[in-house]
């Protein structure tokens, strides 16, 4: 699928979109999303799926987290006309897809600039039959080969310099064909090699451990599973970079 990025400004919104996917008016696509999810700014962490002209989409409204959520909710500082969360993630997804990394296909990003703040949205194609590991592991275990393959997938992102700011079980999908994908690249960026890869893996381990500790029933994750993931990760890194020790932790440019 070719990538043909276009930019439109209309009704006080600025939109980036892939004209190779959006054959009809981009305004019509956003209108459907807005009508289906008029309260999306109140939703955090819940998928907003819909279909339009036979294509399945995932709509995400950017919303603040942490201590500033109550105060700012879905508003981000700045006018957002050039640099904003939605455009940054859209461009990063385009770049990662070009590298062959398993991420959602970006469709469009929209920003609504204000005087001091902006609001933003992102549309991606829905990954058919995909379920997050947070949803899957309470019911089904992964096999040894799957844990190793997941480790390999994460290693491929790290070798490409992709730092996932929120690498957790909820942002790792497994589809019906047994393929893993990573989602939600808000605040993520490209980085030079460094110790951040180790911290990123530790963040994922904390996510699995937290879900297991909170589970009222079974949660299919163990120390052996983590060891298998690490084996797949180390093997992939060795194949790609040999004995790379990643001593440099300098960030590369985010916007390109």
Secondary structure as UniProt FT lines:
FT   STRAND          5..10
FT   TURN            11..12
FT   STRAND          13..18
FT   TURN            19..21
FT   HELIX           26..36
FT   TURN            37..39
FT   HELIX           40..42
FT   STRAND          48..52
FT   TURN            53..54
FT   STRAND          55..61
FT   HELIX           66..68
FT   HELIX           69..72
FT   TURN            73..74
FT   STRAND          76..77
FT   HELIX           85..98
FT   TURN            99..100
FT   STRAND          106..113
FT   STRAND          117..125
FT   TURN            128..129
FT   STRAND          131..132
FT   HELIX           133..136
FT   TURN            137..139
FT   HELIX           144..159
FT   TURN            160..161
FT   STRAND          162..163
FT   TURN            165..166
FT   HELIX           169..171
FT   STRAND          172..174
FT   TURN            176..177
FT   STRAND          180..182
FT   TURN            186..187
FT   STRAND          189..191
FT   HELIX           196..214
FT   HELIX           223..241
FT   TURN            242..243
//
